[in-house]
Amino acid sequence: MGETVAVLGAGSWGTALAIQLARNGLSIRLWGHDPAQIERLQERGENSDYLPGFRLADNIQAIAELSTAVAEVNFILIAIPSKGFRDLLQQLKPLVSDQVAIFWASKGFEIESGNLLHEIIGQEMPHQRFGVISGPTFAAEVARGLPAAIACAGNHDETTSRFAELLRGHHFRAYTSEDIIGVELGGALKNVLAIAVGVADGLGFGANTRAALITRGLAEIMRLGVELGANQETMMGLAGLGDVILTCTDDQSRNRRFGIAIGQGKNLHQAEIEVGQTVEGLPAAKAIYLKAQKLGLDLPIIETVYRVLYEGKSPQDAVTDLESRPQGPE
């Protein structure tokens, strides 16, 4: 293929995506905001901080200077925590032309505004071709080359198909979608649901509770998604149901592990330290709760997670509140 792609974000997910793209013969520039980490990447040939044990191929170049990373590329893939998304776009604006397509694997909302990430790029870089990738994928398994699949949605069909083609191969499937909102929402809301399931498991509840939370939580995701303009079919696809199942049931999920720690009695700070990486569900819970309040939507599981994380409600009391809700039809 011979193209150059800039991957912005040298965490576990950005590194795994860089490895996947490099397998397809692309020239990859992997940028991170921490020059010291990039220096370690260059010296060791692997991301010992976030994805140890995976050697970086020769066609992956670790770069500390953003302007160098994005010079003369056709595609940029952002894989940073959502809280830094707007700031990174503002740095990119003077560096890239409107011809450069920007995709992101970041998941979440902007807390201050409640905006989804496609709304932020629409404000900051309104003439850009852009898109989002999301689906049931753990970084380490993608890096190992195990079979996986994602959804890729964007604002320009030809560009979205081309980027999906760049990703596809070596046991990695990339399906295209026109539903940007649905693909984004599935990736953001599943993190909050994974915290809820983790809390329940941390409290020692069983498989019945886990299944009930996943099922009713998915109903809340679909309710909010439809209200915001997503398609129900997307919520039942890779970026919705697929990612929910993965994130809620496997301990590779940092959001699930964070919830388990909370359920075991640890406070937020202790739980974050135990996880050791960004827990996207923590800010997402606040952003989604505020958005649901504004829209007048009843999302009891998401509201309960918010109250545990931001209002100090004990996990035990939160369970009691959910159990005491009025009886109603499914």
NORFEN-V193430 format. One record per backbone hydrogen bond with DSSP energy under -1.0 kcal/mol. CO is the residue of the C=O (numbers start at 1). NH is the residue of the N-H. E is the energy in kcal/mol with one decimal. If there is no record, write none. Layout:
# NORFEN-V193430
{{CO;NH;E} {CO;NH;E}}
This chain:
# NORFEN-V193430
{{3;27;-2.7} {4;74;-1.0} {5;29;-2.3} {6;77;-3.1} {7;31;-2.7} {8;79;-3.4} {11;15;-2.0} {12;16;-2.2} {13;17;-2.4} {14;18;-2.1} {15;19;-2.3} {16;20;-2.2} {17;21;-2.7} {18;22;-2.4} {19;23;-1.7} {21;26;-1.3} {22;25;-2.0} {27;5;-2.4} {28;61;-3.3} {29;7;-2.9} {30;63;-2.7} {31;9;-3.0} {34;38;-2.1} {35;39;-2.2} {36;40;-1.8} {37;41;-2.4} {38;42;-2.4} {39;43;-2.2} {40;44;-2.9} {41;45;-2.2} {45;56;-3.3} {46;48;-1.5} {47;51;-2.5} {57;60;-1.8} {59;28;-3.2} {61;30;-2.7} {65;69;-2.0} {66;70;-1.8} {70;73;-1.1} {74;101;-2.6} {75;6;-2.0} {76;103;-3.3} {77;8;-2.8} {78;105;-3.5} {81;84;-1.9} {82;85;-1.6} {84;88;-2.0} {85;89;-2.2} {86;90;-2.3} {87;91;-1.5} {88;92;-1.9} {89;93;-2.0} {92;95;-2.2} {92;96;-1.5} {97;100;-1.4} {101;76;-2.5} {102;131;-1.6} {103;78;-2.9} {104;133;-2.5} {110;114;-3.2} {115;110;-2.4} {116;120;-1.4} {117;121;-2.2} {118;122;-1.5} {119;123;-1.3} {120;124;-2.6} {121;125;-2.9} {125;128;-1.8} {129;102;-2.5} {130;155;-2.1} {131;104;-1.5} {132;153;-2.5} {134;151;-3.3} {135;137;-1.7} {138;142;-2.0} {139;143;-2.7} {140;144;-1.7} {141;146;-2.3} {142;145;-1.0} {148;173;-2.7} {150;175;-2.7} {151;134;-2.2} {152;177;-2.1} {153;132;-3.0} {156;160;-2.7} {157;161;-2.6} {158;162;-2.0} {159;163;-2.4} {160;164;-2.4} {161;165;-1.9} {162;166;-1.8} {163;167;-1.6} {164;168;-2.0} {171;148;-2.3} {172;169;-2.7} {173;150;-2.0} {175;152;-2.9} {178;180;-1.3} {179;183;-2.2} {180;184;-2.5} {181;185;-2.9} {182;186;-2.2} {183;187;-1.4} {184;188;-1.7} {185;189;-3.1} {186;190;-1.6} {189;193;-2.0} {190;194;-2.2} {191;195;-1.4} {192;196;-1.9} {193;197;-2.5} {194;198;-2.4} {195;199;-2.7} {196;200;-2.1} {197;201;-2.3} {198;202;-2.7} {199;203;-1.8} {200;205;-2.3} {201;204;-1.1} {206;210;-1.8} {207;211;-2.5} {208;212;-2.3} {209;213;-2.7} {210;214;-2.3} {211;215;-2.4} {212;216;-2.8} {213;217;-2.5} {214;218;-2.3} {215;219;-1.5} {216;220;-1.5} {217;221;-2.2} {218;222;-2.5} {219;223;-2.1} {220;224;-2.5} {221;225;-2.6} {222;226;-2.7} {223;227;-1.7} {224;228;-1.8} {225;230;-3.2} {231;235;-1.3} {232;236;-1.0} {234;237;-1.7} {235;241;-1.3} {237;242;-2.5} {238;243;-1.2} {240;244;-2.4} {241;245;-2.7} {242;246;-2.0} {243;247;-2.7} {244;248;-2.2} {245;249;-1.2} {246;250;-1.3} {250;253;-1.9} {253;257;-2.2} {254;258;-2.2} {255;259;-2.2} {256;260;-2.5} {257;261;-2.2} {258;262;-2.0} {259;263;-2.7} {260;264;-1.6} {261;266;-2.3} {262;265;-1.7} {267;271;-2.7} {268;272;-2.5} {269;273;-2.2} {270;274;-2.1} {271;275;-2.0} {272;276;-2.8} {279;282;-1.6} {280;284;-1.8} {281;285;-2.0} {283;287;-2.2} {284;288;-3.0} {285;289;-2.0} {286;290;-2.4} {287;291;-2.0} {288;292;-2.8} {289;293;-2.3} {290;294;-2.0} {291;295;-2.0} {292;297;-2.5} {299;303;-2.8} {300;304;-2.2} {301;305;-2.3} {302;306;-2.2} {303;307;-2.2} {304;308;-2.0} {305;309;-2.5} {306;310;-3.1} {307;311;-1.3} {307;313;-2.1} {314;318;-2.3} {315;319;-2.1} {316;320;-1.9} {317;321;-2.4} {318;322;-2.1} {319;323;-2.5} {320;324;-1.6} {322;325;-1.1}}
